[in-house]
Amino acid sequence: MEAIPAKITPLLLQEMDEIIEEGWYANRSEFIRDAVRETIRRLKAERLEAAVKSDVKWGLYGKD
C-alpha cells in the first residue's frame, strides 16, 4: 500500500475518531480507505447515469 499525506480539519478528525471509537472501523486508515472506495463508487454511478440519460435523450430527440 502507498501512504498519502492528507490534512483534515479538527472537526472532521473528531467525528472520524468518534465513529472509530463506536467500533464501525478499526482505525483511521480503514475509515479513509472505505470513504475513498465509497466516493469512487458514487462518482462512477453518477457518470453512468449521466451517460444513460444522454443516450436516452439522443434516442428520443436525436441530439444532446
C-alpha positions in Angstrom: 0.0 0.0 0.0 1.0 3.6 -0.5 0.8 6.3 2.2 -0.8 9.5 1.1 -0.4 12.6 3.3 -3.6 14.5 3.9 -4.7 17.4 6.0 -8.0 17.0 7.8 -9.9 19.7 9.8 -10.1 19.2 13.5 -13.9 18.7 13.3 -13.6 16.0 10.7 -10.9 14.3 12.7 -13.0 14.4 15.8 -16.1 13.0 14.0 -14.0 10.3 12.4 -12.4 9.3 15.7 -15.9 9.1 17.3 -17.1 6.7 14.6 -13.9 4.6 15.1 -14.4 4.5 18.9 -18.0 3.3 18.3 -16.5 0.3 16.6 -17.5 1.0 13.0 -13.9 0.9 11.8 -10.7 -0.5 13.3 -8.6 2.6 12.7 -8.3 5.8 10.7 -6.7 4.1 7.7 -9.6 1.7 7.3 -12.1 4.6 7.6 -10.3 6.6 5.0 -10.0 3.7 2.6 -13.7 3.0 2.9 -14.5 6.7 2.3 -12.4 6.7 -0.8 -14.0 3.5 -2.1 -17.5 4.8 -1.5 -16.7 8.1 -3.2 -15.3 6.3 -6.3 -18.4 4.0 -6.4 -20.8 7.0 -6.1 -19.0 9.0 -8.8 -18.9 6.1 -11.2 -22.6 5.6 -10.7 -23.3 9.3 -11.3 -21.2 9.2 -14.5 -23.0 6.1 -15.8 -26.4 7.7 -15.0 -25.5 10.8 -16.9 -24.3 8.8 -19.9 -27.5 6.8 -19.9 -29.6 9.9 -19.7 -27.7 11.4 -22.6 -28.2 8.3 -24.7 -31.9 8.3 -23.9 -32.2 12.0 -24.8 -30.3 11.4 -28.1 -32.6 8.4 -28.8 -35.7 10.4 -28.2 -34.7 13.7 -29.8 -31.7 12.9 -31.9 -29.5 15.4 -30.0 -27.9 16.0 -26.7 
